[in-house]
Amino acid sequence: MRLTSSLRFHRQNNKTFLGIFMILVLSCIPGRTNLCSNHSDTRSSLDSLDLEGYITFDDVHNASKDFGNRYQFPPLAILHPKTVSDISTVIRHILHLGSTSNLTVAARGHGHSLQGQALAHQGVVINMESLQNPDIKIYREKQPYVDVSGGELWINILKETLKHGLSPKSWTDYLHLTVGGTLSNAGISGQAFKHGPQINNVYQLEIVTGKGEVVTCSEKLNPELFHSVLGGLGQFGIITRARISLGPAPHMVKWIRVLYSNFSTFSRDQEHLISKKKGFDYVEGFVSINRTDLLNNWRSSFSPNDSTEASQFKSDGKTLYCLEAVKYFNKEEANSMNQETEKLLSELSYIPSTLFSSVVPYIEFLDRVHHGEIKLRAKGLWEVPHPWLNLLVPKSSIIEFATEVFNNILTSNNNGPILIYPVNQSKWNKQTSLITPSEDIFYLVAFLPSAVQNDLEHLLRQNQRVLNFCAEANMDVKQYLPHYETQREWRSHFGNRWETFAKMKHEYDPLAILAPGHRIFQKATQLYPIQLQ
């Protein structure tokens, strides 16, 4: 009996030991979350690569977070490429390691992603701004264009092209972003109704795919890759160079703001303006919920049409809608521009006492958000959590959406602006990877709060209430700068275009090395099934 018990005890101990031993063995197999995996081998292999730029392993703090400031995922290494070949070499090396390595790659421009999209946990982050080429090449042809690095900032492109009397036609509201970053999403602003988003104003791209191949593509050369990369969220390749369409640049702009108390009237006037062939050059808008002294705050940058009437207008306790429009002009065209502007305004039904305007240089208008950034940085209010939510809402649903969201879900917008404006995508290129509602006219609605007083959870719940309402009302709403946690949600986002998107991923990034922060595809790592007897 004692012998039997002793044998049973030793047998049990052996099983326990064997189990612990196999856990330790498994934990040391490359590609698994482990206890004793040695990063030094991976670091050594990356460090030994023949590069014109360089790789760092120590100072990774800034590359661990993004503008959203809600996630922190430190990378193993940061690549500071000097050439496109450096990027190709690193990706080919990771591809060669195969599925036994967890290494992924994230291209990081100005780090302005919101949900960790520019991060690569224990992977390699590529500092795209290191790729900037001081020689921005401008070609003054029948259809002028500029060739730029994917790591170039739009503000630098603007400054350089203006020297030649030219500029890109379509912009984002914030210009201190990289070309590769905005073209991987779309690049939508108040000019999009007229020129389409930035991804519609590109002639050619140079891409480093997830296989490490350097590919030039355009409408005629490798068109499938060209269209997939534009708005493709970095899933198929890293944009290392872009050829961007240019047009004549104006010297000045007339910048106008007017208010509405009725959303239907506001949206009708916005839609009227974007339908005109010879109208404003930029149309946006924003929502003001229970803001005190709204018009008085405008006076620092705008002049009222009637100062007395403006001073008597009260915004307290009201939900108001601001239409913002801009007309481009050169100095010698000032008189005709004013006449055209007055005619356009006469067709609108805004509150007369709220007409404000300003005349500023073209570059000052385009770079307007940066001035606000400088002020916020000085107050320590820039590097805070930004739980932003950007939605594309079809025209048929916008009044129902506005009624519920701006009257019931939101009680104020003191945390940050809410942008709202329509675009007409009838002339947009529908072959890109950008997902939009099916209707020709839809609205960009951007909730842009900053969590500065421990109100992050409140703002996140508010965002979720908005999303839940859209789902329950069965609206064909799409997220812009989308973020989802599961592939099921991503499949729903892409709808009938999911299979094509997944096919392109398999073709150009078969190991899912690129852009892991989007959480669309997970890198396949090798598993070794071991049976315990």
C-alpha positions as a Python dict, from the first residue, in 0.01 Angstrom:
ca = {
    (1, 'M'): (0, 0, 0),
    (2, 'R'): (279, 239, 93),
    (3, 'L'): (472, 135, -222),
    (4, 'T'): (163, 202, -436),
    (5, 'S'): (112, 543, -273),
    (6, 'S'): (479, 625, -315),
    (7, 'L'): (470, 532, -684),
    (8, 'R'): (152, 740, -731),
    (9, 'F'): (322, 1034, -555),
    (10, 'H'): (636, 1015, -770),
    (11, 'R'): (428, 968, -1085),
    (12, 'Q'): (224, 1278, -996),
    (13, 'N'): (538, 1476, -919),
    (14, 'N'): (689, 1368, -1250),
    (15, 'K'): (377, 1487, -1435),
    (16, 'T'): (389, 1819, -1253),
    (17, 'F'): (758, 1859, -1327),
    (18, 'L'): (705, 1759, -1690),
    (19, 'G'): (421, 2010, -1718),
    (20, 'I'): (631, 2292, -1572),
    (21, 'F'): (924, 2192, -1792),
    (22, 'M'): (711, 2198, -2108),
    (23, 'I'): (565, 2537, -2015),
    (24, 'L'): (920, 2669, -1989),
    (25, 'V'): (1016, 2504, -2319),
    (26, 'L'): (706, 2645, -2488),
    (27, 'S'): (777, 2986, -2345),
    (28, 'C'): (1119, 2984, -2512),
    (29, 'I'): (988, 2893, -2859),
    (30, 'P'): (1014, 3196, -3091),
    (31, 'G'): (678, 3345, -3178),
    (32, 'R'): (515, 3273, -2842),
    (33, 'T'): (455, 3503, -2546),
    (34, 'N'): (732, 3382, -2321),
    (35, 'L'): (924, 3416, -1999),
    (36, 'C'): (1280, 3364, -2121),
    (37, 'S'): (1279, 3488, -2477),
    (38, 'N'): (1594, 3689, -2531),
    (39, 'H'): (1540, 4008, -2728),
    (40, 'S'): (1915, 4046, -2760),
    (41, 'D'): (1925, 3806, -3059),
    (42, 'T'): (1657, 4005, -3239),
    (43, 'R'): (1825, 4331, -3149),
    (44, 'S'): (2160, 4200, -3271),
    (45, 'S'): (2012, 4088, -3601),
    (46, 'L'): (1849, 4429, -3656),
    (47, 'D'): (2163, 4610, -3543),
    (48, 'S'): (2376, 4416, -3791),
    (49, 'L'): (2174, 4528, -4096),
    (50, 'D'): (2361, 4734, -4354),
    (51, 'L'): (2172, 5065, -4350),
    (52, 'E'): (2244, 5420, -4458),
    (53, 'G'): (2031, 5542, -4167),
    (54, 'Y'): (2033, 5387, -3822),
    (55, 'I'): (1831, 5193, -3564),
    (56, 'T'): (1790, 5288, -3198),
    (57, 'F'): (1676, 5062, -2914),
    (58, 'D'): (1686, 5279, -2606),
    (59, 'D'): (1502, 5610, -2646),
    (60, 'V'): (1162, 5473, -2751),
    (61, 'H'): (934, 5675, -2522),
    (62, 'N'): (792, 5910, -2786),
    (63, 'A'): (731, 5623, -3027),
    (64, 'S'): (533, 5444, -2754),
    (65, 'K'): (239, 5685, -2771),
    (66, 'D'): (46, 5897, -3019),
    (67, 'F'): (-165, 6212, -3029),
    (68, 'G'): (-464, 6024, -2888),
    (69, 'N'): (-260, 5975, -2569),
    (70, 'R'): (-466, 5679, -2453),
    (71, 'Y'): (-236, 5388, -2533),
    (72, 'Q'): (130, 5324, -2458),
    (73, 'F'): (300, 5039, -2646),
    (74, 'P'): (681, 5062, -2652),
    (75, 'P'): (848, 4929, -2967),
    (76, 'L'): (1160, 4716, -2960),
    (77, 'A'): (1338, 4949, -3202),
    (78, 'I'): (1304, 5267, -3405),
    (79, 'L'): (1432, 5286, -3760),
    (80, 'H'): (1555, 5627, -3874),
    (81, 'P'): (1579, 5567, -4247),
    (82, 'K'): (1794, 5780, -4473),
    (83, 'T'): (1680, 5602, -4788),
    (84, 'V'): (1387, 5397, -4909),
    (85, 'S'): (1629, 5105, -4929),
    (86, 'D'): (1664, 5118, -4548),
    (87, 'I'): (1291, 5055, -4508),
    (88, 'S'): (1296, 4775, -4765),
    (89, 'T'): (1596, 4611, -4594),
    (90, 'V'): (1430, 4605, -4251),
    (91, 'I'): (1101, 4468, -4384),
    (92, 'R'): (1280, 4200, -4588),
    (93, 'H'): (1476, 4102, -4278),
    (94, 'I'): (1156, 4065, -4071),
    (95, 'L'): (995, 3872, -4358),
    (96, 'H'): (1298, 3641, -4364),
    (97, 'L'): (1252, 3572, -3991),
    (98, 'G'): (910, 3444, -4090),
    (99, 'S'): (633, 3338, -3857),
    (100, 'T'): (881, 3248, -3581),
    (101, 'S'): (913, 3620, -3502),
    (102, 'N'): (660, 3854, -3344),
    (103, 'L'): (817, 4161, -3506),
    (104, 'T'): (578, 4396, -3683),
    (105, 'V'): (634, 4737, -3845),
    (106, 'A'): (451, 5067, -3803),
    (107, 'A'): (525, 5372, -4018),
    (108, 'R'): (509, 5679, -3797),
    (109, 'G'): (481, 6026, -3941),
    (110, 'H'): (394, 6303, -3697),
    (111, 'G'): (235, 6052, -3457),
    (112, 'H'): (-111, 6204, -3497),
    (113, 'S'): (-304, 5877, -3481),
    (114, 'L'): (-572, 5849, -3213),
    (115, 'Q'): (-601, 5485, -3109),
    (116, 'G'): (-246, 5349, -3131),
    (117, 'Q'): (-252, 5305, -3510),
    (118, 'A'): (106, 5435, -3542),
    (119, 'L'): (240, 5203, -3270),
    (120, 'A'): (406, 4861, -3292),
    (121, 'H'): (429, 4687, -2956),
    (122, 'Q'): (777, 4530, -2932),
    (123, 'G'): (808, 4579, -3306),
    (124, 'V'): (986, 4832, -3526),
    (125, 'V'): (855, 5186, -3563),
    (126, 'I'): (980, 5369, -3873),
    (127, 'N'): (1040, 5738, -3817),
    (128, 'M'): (914, 5857, -4158),
    (129, 'E'): (1021, 6217, -4101),
    (130, 'S'): (1383, 6094, -4122),
    (131, 'L'): (1310, 6020, -4487),
    (132, 'Q'): (1242, 6384, -4569),
    (133, 'N'): (1419, 6502, -4880),
    (134, 'P'): (1521, 6869, -4867),
    (135, 'D'): (1474, 6885, -5244),
    (136, 'I'): (1098, 6912, -5299),
    (137, 'K'): (1069, 6885, -5678),
    (138, 'I'): (803, 7099, -5847),
    (139, 'Y'): (713, 7047, -6213),
    (140, 'R'): (540, 7334, -6389),
    (141, 'E'): (367, 7153, -6673),
    (142, 'K'): (18, 7168, -6823),
    (143, 'Q'): (-91, 6975, -6514),
    (144, 'P'): (166, 7085, -6253),
    (145, 'Y'): (267, 6852, -5972),
    (146, 'V'): (515, 6811, -5689),
    (147, 'D'): (721, 6503, -5600),
    (148, 'V'): (767, 6464, -5225),
    (149, 'S'): (882, 6214, -4966),
    (150, 'G'): (614, 6021, -4779),
    (151, 'G'): (765, 6164, -4460),
    (152, 'E'): (731, 6527, -4571),
    (153, 'L'): (497, 6759, -4380),
    (154, 'W'): (217, 6927, -4573),
    (155, 'I'): (312, 7265, -4427),
    (156, 'N'): (656, 7236, -4587),
    (157, 'I'): (502, 7145, -4922),
    (158, 'L'): (275, 7448, -4899),
    (159, 'K'): (562, 7685, -4825),
    (160, 'E'): (773, 7547, -5109),
    (161, 'T'): (500, 7537, -5374),
    (162, 'L'): (387, 7891, -5289),
    (163, 'K'): (728, 8015, -5406),
    (164, 'H'): (614, 7906, -5753),
    (165, 'G'): (262, 8047, -5724),
    (166, 'L'): (121, 7695, -5683),
    (167, 'S'): (-20, 7475, -5407),
    (168, 'P'): (-198, 7143, -5358),
    (169, 'K'): (-574, 7172, -5408),
    (170, 'S'): (-706, 6962, -5122),
    (171, 'W'): (-602, 6986, -4759),
    (172, 'T'): (-657, 6865, -4407),
    (173, 'D'): (-743, 7121, -4139),
    (174, 'Y'): (-405, 7060, -3971),
    (175, 'L'): (-97, 7080, -4195),
    (176, 'H'): (171, 6947, -3961),
    (177, 'L'): (106, 6592, -4076),
    (178, 'T'): (303, 6374, -4317),
    (179, 'V'): (202, 6298, -4673),
    (180, 'G'): (210, 5922, -4614),
    (181, 'G'): (-7, 5955, -4304),
    (182, 'T'): (-294, 6150, -4462),
    (183, 'L'): (-288, 5955, -4790),
    (184, 'S'): (-318, 5631, -4592),
    (185, 'N'): (-648, 5764, -4455),
    (186, 'A'): (-802, 6014, -4699),
    (187, 'G'): (-728, 6376, -4612),
    (188, 'I'): (-1067, 6547, -4589),
    (189, 'S'): (-1131, 6916, -4529),
    (190, 'G'): (-1351, 7201, -4646),
    (191, 'Q'): (-1214, 7185, -5002),
    (192, 'A'): (-1317, 6819, -5048),
    (193, 'F'): (-1659, 6904, -5197),
    (194, 'K'): (-1475, 7077, -5482),
    (195, 'H'): (-1154, 6879, -5531),
    (196, 'G'): (-1221, 6555, -5347),
    (197, 'P'): (-1003, 6436, -5057),
    (198, 'Q'): (-625, 6438, -5080),
    (199, 'I'): (-623, 6078, -5204),
    (200, 'N'): (-806, 6198, -5517),
    (201, 'N'): (-526, 6440, -5599),
    (202, 'V'): (-236, 6199, -5635),
    (203, 'Y'): (-81, 6102, -5967),
    (204, 'Q'): (176, 5847, -5854),
    (205, 'L'): (309, 5667, -5545),
    (206, 'E'): (621, 5480, -5446),
    (207, 'I'): (543, 5199, -5203),
    (208, 'V'): (744, 4956, -4992),
    (209, 'T'): (518, 4653, -4957),
    (210, 'G'): (500, 4404, -4671),
    (211, 'K'): (736, 4187, -4878),
    (212, 'G'): (997, 4462, -4880),
    (213, 'E'): (947, 4527, -5251),
    (214, 'V'): (978, 4887, -5374),
    (215, 'V'): (696, 4944, -5623),
    (216, 'T'): (597, 5250, -5826),
    (217, 'C'): (226, 5268, -5896),
    (218, 'S'): (-32, 5498, -6055),
    (219, 'E'): (-366, 5486, -6238),
    (220, 'K'): (-189, 5306, -6524),
    (221, 'L'): (105, 5134, -6354),
    (222, 'N'): (13, 4872, -6091),
    (223, 'P'): (-330, 5039, -6054),
    (224, 'E'): (-469, 4778, -5814),
    (225, 'L'): (-196, 4852, -5558),
    (226, 'F'): (-224, 5228, -5622),
    (227, 'H'): (-595, 5238, -5540),
    (228, 'S'): (-562, 4997, -5248),
    (229, 'V'): (-289, 5196, -5073),
    (230, 'L'): (-484, 5523, -5098),
    (231, 'G'): (-704, 5520, -4790),
    (232, 'G'): (-571, 5169, -4715),
    (233, 'L'): (-470, 5241, -4353),
    (234, 'G'): (-111, 5136, -4421),
    (235, 'Q'): (-209, 4771, -4463),
    (236, 'F'): (-49, 4700, -4802),
    (237, 'G'): (260, 4916, -4806),
    (238, 'I'): (442, 5220, -4672),
    (239, 'I'): (415, 5533, -4886),
    (240, 'T'): (771, 5656, -4939),
    (241, 'R'): (706, 5901, -5223),
    (242, 'A'): (404, 6075, -5374),
    (243, 'R'): (336, 6284, -5683),
    (244, 'I'): (68, 6537, -5590),
    (245, 'S'): (-147, 6751, -5819),
    (246, 'L'): (-102, 7129, -5793),
    (247, 'G'): (-309, 7430, -5893),
    (248, 'P'): (-271, 7810, -5891),
    (249, 'A'): (-236, 7945, -5538),
    (250, 'P'): (-431, 8257, -5437),
    (251, 'H'): (-270, 8534, -5235),
    (252, 'M'): (-556, 8601, -4995),
    (253, 'V'): (-882, 8457, -4862),
    (254, 'K'): (-1202, 8611, -4734),
    (255, 'W'): (-1306, 8405, -4434),
    (256, 'I'): (-1671, 8422, -4328),
    (257, 'R'): (-1868, 8291, -4030),
    (258, 'V'): (-2245, 8306, -3975),
    (259, 'L'): (-2475, 8137, -3721),
    (260, 'Y'): (-2800, 7942, -3742),
    (261, 'S'): (-3038, 7833, -3468),
    (262, 'N'): (-3219, 7579, -3687),
    (263, 'F'): (-3025, 7275, -3806),
    (264, 'S'): (-3244, 7207, -4110),
    (265, 'T'): (-3183, 7559, -4241),
    (266, 'F'): (-2812, 7531, -4165),
    (267, 'S'): (-2771, 7200, -4348),
    (268, 'R'): (-2983, 7315, -4642),
    (269, 'D'): (-2760, 7620, -4688),
    (270, 'Q'): (-2442, 7413, -4661),
    (271, 'E'): (-2571, 7172, -4925),
    (272, 'H'): (-2670, 7464, -5146),
    (273, 'L'): (-2318, 7607, -5131),
    (274, 'I'): (-2142, 7283, -5221),
    (275, 'S'): (-2374, 7238, -5521),
    (276, 'K'): (-2264, 7564, -5687),
    (277, 'K'): (-2001, 7554, -5961),
    (278, 'K'): (-1886, 7911, -5891),
    (279, 'G'): (-1925, 7943, -5519),
    (280, 'F'): (-1701, 7937, -5216),
    (281, 'D'): (-1370, 7750, -5227),
    (282, 'Y'): (-1407, 7605, -4878),
    (283, 'V'): (-1720, 7515, -4681),
    (284, 'E'): (-1719, 7376, -4327),
    (285, 'G'): (-1920, 7428, -4010),
    (286, 'F'): (-1929, 7358, -3641),
    (287, 'V'): (-2173, 7315, -3355),
    (288, 'S'): (-2184, 7536, -3046),
    (289, 'I'): (-2373, 7398, -2747),
    (290, 'N'): (-2434, 7632, -2455),
    (291, 'R'): (-2129, 7852, -2516),
    (292, 'T'): (-2108, 8190, -2344),
    (293, 'D'): (-2006, 8500, -2541),
    (294, 'L'): (-1950, 8308, -2864),
    (295, 'L'): (-1953, 8611, -3093),
    (296, 'N'): (-1740, 8815, -2858),
    (297, 'N'): (-1474, 8546, -2876),
    (298, 'W'): (-1469, 8576, -3255),
    (299, 'R'): (-1370, 8943, -3240),
    (300, 'S'): (-1002, 8861, -3186),
    (301, 'S'): (-983, 8725, -3543),
    (302, 'F'): (-1299, 8845, -3720),
    (303, 'S'): (-1490, 9170, -3763),
    (304, 'P'): (-1869, 9185, -3730),
    (305, 'N'): (-2073, 9319, -4019),
    (306, 'D'): (-2280, 9514, -3762),
    (307, 'S'): (-2099, 9557, -3432),
    (308, 'T'): (-2404, 9685, -3241),
    (309, 'E'): (-2631, 9400, -3345),
    (310, 'A'): (-2358, 9144, -3283),
    (311, 'S'): (-2303, 9270, -2929),
    (312, 'Q'): (-2672, 9219, -2851),
    (313, 'F'): (-2676, 8855, -2965),
    (314, 'K'): (-2676, 8598, -2680),
    (315, 'S'): (-2546, 8245, -2728),
    (316, 'D'): (-2589, 8126, -2367),
    (317, 'G'): (-2803, 7815, -2328),
    (318, 'K'): (-2847, 7770, -2704),
    (319, 'T'): (-2745, 7510, -2957),
    (320, 'L'): (-2614, 7703, -3256),
    (321, 'Y'): (-2465, 7602, -3590),
    (322, 'C'): (-2185, 7800, -3751),
    (323, 'L'): (-2139, 7795, -4126),
    (324, 'E'): (-1780, 7874, -4220),
    (325, 'A'): (-1698, 7963, -4581),
    (326, 'V'): (-1394, 8097, -4762),
    (327, 'K'): (-1342, 8267, -5096),
    (328, 'Y'): (-993, 8271, -5249),
    (329, 'F'): (-870, 8579, -5438),
    (330, 'N'): (-572, 8781, -5550),
    (331, 'K'): (-538, 9142, -5445),
    (332, 'E'): (-642, 9283, -5784),
    (333, 'E'): (-961, 9073, -5768),
    (334, 'A'): (-1082, 9214, -5434),
    (335, 'N'): (-1376, 9412, -5575),
    (336, 'S'): (-1518, 9130, -5785),
    (337, 'M'): (-1459, 8883, -5498),
    (338, 'N'): (-1662, 9103, -5261),
    (339, 'Q'): (-1947, 9122, -5510),
    (340, 'E'): (-1950, 8745, -5559),
    (341, 'T'): (-1939, 8690, -5182),
    (342, 'E'): (-2230, 8927, -5118),
    (343, 'K'): (-2436, 8748, -5383),
    (344, 'L'): (-2362, 8408, -5228),
    (345, 'L'): (-2451, 8533, -4880),
    (346, 'S'): (-2779, 8680, -5009),
    (347, 'E'): (-2885, 8324, -5099),
    (348, 'L'): (-2850, 8205, -4738),
    (349, 'S'): (-3083, 8221, -4435),
    (350, 'Y'): (-2845, 8281, -4146),
    (351, 'I'): (-2907, 8505, -3844),
    (352, 'P'): (-2817, 8852, -3987),
    (353, 'S'): (-2655, 8988, -3671),
    (354, 'T'): (-2402, 8703, -3666),
    (355, 'L'): (-2219, 8780, -3990),
    (356, 'F'): (-1844, 8806, -3921),
    (357, 'S'): (-1558, 8813, -4172),
    (358, 'S'): (-1183, 8844, -4200),
    (359, 'V'): (-930, 8882, -4481),
    (360, 'V'): (-603, 8694, -4427),
    (361, 'P'): (-317, 8554, -4638),
    (362, 'Y'): (-384, 8212, -4793),
    (363, 'I'): (-109, 8042, -4591),
    (364, 'E'): (-235, 8192, -4264),
    (365, 'F'): (-580, 8049, -4325),
    (366, 'L'): (-454, 7703, -4417),
    (367, 'D'): (-220, 7689, -4116),
    (368, 'R'): (-484, 7822, -3874),
    (369, 'V'): (-497, 7516, -3647),
    (370, 'H'): (-124, 7535, -3577),
    (371, 'H'): (-170, 7873, -3410),
    (372, 'G'): (-416, 7710, -3170),
    (373, 'E'): (-168, 7429, -3110),
    (374, 'I'): (100, 7677, -3002),
    (375, 'K'): (-136, 7832, -2747),
    (376, 'L'): (-243, 7493, -2609),
    (377, 'R'): (117, 7371, -2583),
    (378, 'A'): (205, 7684, -2386),
    (379, 'K'): (-70, 7599, -2138),
    (380, 'G'): (25, 7229, -2122),
    (381, 'L'): (-306, 7132, -2281),
    (382, 'W'): (-182, 6970, -2603),
    (383, 'E'): (-40, 6640, -2481),
    (384, 'V'): (-358, 6520, -2311),
    (385, 'P'): (-594, 6235, -2407),
    (386, 'H'): (-792, 6306, -2724),
    (387, 'P'): (-1090, 6069, -2743),
    (388, 'W'): (-1192, 6189, -3090),
    (389, 'L'): (-1471, 6037, -3294),
    (390, 'N'): (-1501, 6105, -3668),
    (391, 'L'): (-1815, 5989, -3848),
    (392, 'L'): (-1943, 6001, -4205),
    (393, 'V'): (-2321, 6041, -4189),
    (394, 'P'): (-2540, 6011, -4502),
    (395, 'K'): (-2753, 6310, -4597),
    (396, 'S'): (-3076, 6113, -4550),
    (397, 'S'): (-2991, 6060, -4181),
    (398, 'I'): (-2826, 6387, -4086),
    (399, 'I'): (-3134, 6566, -3941),
    (400, 'E'): (-3230, 6265, -3729),
    (401, 'F'): (-2866, 6234, -3620),
    (402, 'A'): (-2835, 6603, -3529),
    (403, 'T'): (-3166, 6612, -3343),
    (404, 'E'): (-3069, 6327, -3112),
    (405, 'V'): (-2698, 6393, -3071),
    (406, 'F'): (-2692, 6771, -3036),
    (407, 'N'): (-3014, 6802, -2836),
    (408, 'N'): (-3010, 6492, -2616),
    (409, 'I'): (-2676, 6312, -2598),
    (410, 'L'): (-2448, 6617, -2574),
    (411, 'T'): (-2507, 6889, -2316),
    (412, 'S'): (-2206, 7105, -2406),
    (413, 'N'): (-1893, 7105, -2617),
    (414, 'N'): (-1664, 7290, -2381),
    (415, 'N'): (-1405, 7012, -2420),
    (416, 'G'): (-1346, 7086, -2787),
    (417, 'P'): (-1500, 7163, -3126),
    (418, 'I'): (-1758, 6961, -3316),
    (419, 'L'): (-1712, 6999, -3690),
    (420, 'I'): (-1995, 6926, -3932),
    (421, 'Y'): (-2007, 6981, -4307),
    (422, 'P'): (-2126, 6803, -4623),
    (423, 'V'): (-1923, 6674, -4916),
    (424, 'N'): (-2039, 6550, -5254),
    (425, 'Q'): (-1854, 6238, -5358),
    (426, 'S'): (-2013, 6202, -5703),
    (427, 'K'): (-1679, 6299, -5861),
    (428, 'W'): (-1461, 6111, -5614),
    (429, 'N'): (-1252, 5813, -5714),
    (430, 'K'): (-1451, 5514, -5584),
    (431, 'Q'): (-1165, 5267, -5643),
    (432, 'T'): (-963, 5366, -5336),
    (433, 'S'): (-984, 5179, -5005),
    (434, 'L'): (-1170, 5465, -4833),
    (435, 'I'): (-1508, 5346, -4703),
    (436, 'T'): (-1791, 5600, -4717),
    (437, 'P'): (-2172, 5591, -4698),
    (438, 'S'): (-2336, 5494, -5027),
    (439, 'E'): (-2514, 5828, -5085),
    (440, 'D'): (-2348, 6096, -5297),
    (441, 'I'): (-2382, 6358, -5024),
    (442, 'F'): (-2271, 6275, -4671),
    (443, 'Y'): (-2155, 6478, -4373),
    (444, 'L'): (-1827, 6463, -4188),
    (445, 'V'): (-1912, 6497, -3818),
    (446, 'A'): (-1599, 6524, -3605),
    (447, 'F'): (-1614, 6526, -3225),
    (448, 'L'): (-1272, 6664, -3121),
    (449, 'P'): (-1258, 6689, -2740),
    (450, 'S'): (-956, 6708, -2513),
    (451, 'A'): (-976, 6528, -2178),
    (452, 'V'): (-818, 6788, -1952),
    (453, 'Q'): (-1003, 6743, -1622),
    (454, 'N'): (-1021, 6368, -1560),
    (455, 'D'): (-1327, 6345, -1784),
    (456, 'L'): (-1189, 6086, -2026),
    (457, 'E'): (-1434, 5813, -1922),
    (458, 'H'): (-1728, 6052, -1956),
    (459, 'L'): (-1620, 6148, -2309),
    (460, 'L'): (-1568, 5784, -2409),
    (461, 'R'): (-1917, 5695, -2281),
    (462, 'Q'): (-2055, 5987, -2476),
    (463, 'N'): (-1889, 5862, -2793),
    (464, 'Q'): (-2031, 5517, -2734),
    (465, 'R'): (-2381, 5661, -2689),
    (466, 'V'): (-2347, 5831, -3027),
    (467, 'L'): (-2233, 5505, -3190),
    (468, 'N'): (-2510, 5306, -3020),
    (469, 'F'): (-2772, 5552, -3142),
    (470, 'C'): (-2646, 5524, -3501),
    (471, 'A'): (-2657, 5144, -3480),
    (472, 'E'): (-3004, 5133, -3324),
    (473, 'A'): (-3138, 5378, -3584),
    (474, 'N'): (-2984, 5156, -3856),
    (475, 'M'): (-2799, 5448, -4013),
    (476, 'D'): (-2541, 5383, -4283),
    (477, 'V'): (-2278, 5566, -4079),
    (478, 'K'): (-1909, 5492, -4136),
    (479, 'Q'): (-1618, 5581, -3913),
    (480, 'Y'): (-1350, 5804, -4064),
    (481, 'L'): (-1005, 5730, -3918),
    (482, 'P'): (-1176, 5405, -3813),
    (483, 'H'): (-1100, 5209, -3499),
    (484, 'Y'): (-1237, 4866, -3411),
    (485, 'E'): (-1128, 4595, -3171),
    (486, 'T'): (-1230, 4283, -3366),
    (487, 'Q'): (-1206, 4158, -3722),
    (488, 'R'): (-1582, 4103, -3718),
    (489, 'E'): (-1628, 4478, -3674),
    (490, 'W'): (-1377, 4546, -3949),
    (491, 'R'): (-1565, 4310, -4181),
    (492, 'S'): (-1881, 4505, -4108),
    (493, 'H'): (-1701, 4834, -4177),
    (494, 'F'): (-1578, 4720, -4518),
    (495, 'G'): (-1899, 4535, -4607),
    (496, 'N'): (-1886, 4377, -4953),
    (497, 'R'): (-1536, 4517, -5006),
    (498, 'W'): (-1384, 4310, -4723),
    (499, 'E'): (-1287, 4014, -4943),
    (500, 'T'): (-1096, 4239, -5183),
    (501, 'F'): (-926, 4416, -4892),
    (502, 'A'): (-822, 4083, -4734),
    (503, 'K'): (-703, 3949, -5071),
    (504, 'M'): (-481, 4251, -5124),
    (505, 'K'): (-343, 4213, -4771),
    (506, 'H'): (-251, 3851, -4842),
    (507, 'E'): (-87, 3948, -5170),
    (508, 'Y'): (120, 4245, -5054),
    (509, 'D'): (171, 4175, -4681),
    (510, 'P'): (125, 3798, -4642),
    (511, 'L'): (263, 3781, -4286),
    (512, 'A'): (63, 4085, -4170),
    (513, 'I'): (381, 4270, -4074),
    (514, 'L'): (255, 4621, -4148),
    (515, 'A'): (40, 4860, -3942),
    (516, 'P'): (-49, 4627, -3650),
    (517, 'G'): (-197, 4915, -3449),
    (518, 'H'): (-516, 4909, -3654),
    (519, 'R'): (-591, 4559, -3523),
    (520, 'I'): (-735, 4449, -3857),
    (521, 'F'): (-503, 4153, -3915),
    (522, 'Q'): (-286, 3971, -3662),
    (523, 'K'): (59, 3853, -3756),
    (524, 'A'): (63, 3474, -3780),
    (525, 'T'): (323, 3326, -3548),
    (526, 'Q'): (432, 2965, -3557),
    (527, 'L'): (287, 2736, -3290),
    (528, 'Y'): (441, 2404, -3197),
    (529, 'P'): (180, 2156, -3066),
    (530, 'I'): (337, 1934, -2803),
    (531, 'Q'): (138, 1656, -2639),
    (532, 'L'): (185, 1587, -2271),
    (533, 'Q'): (164, 1218, -2199),
}
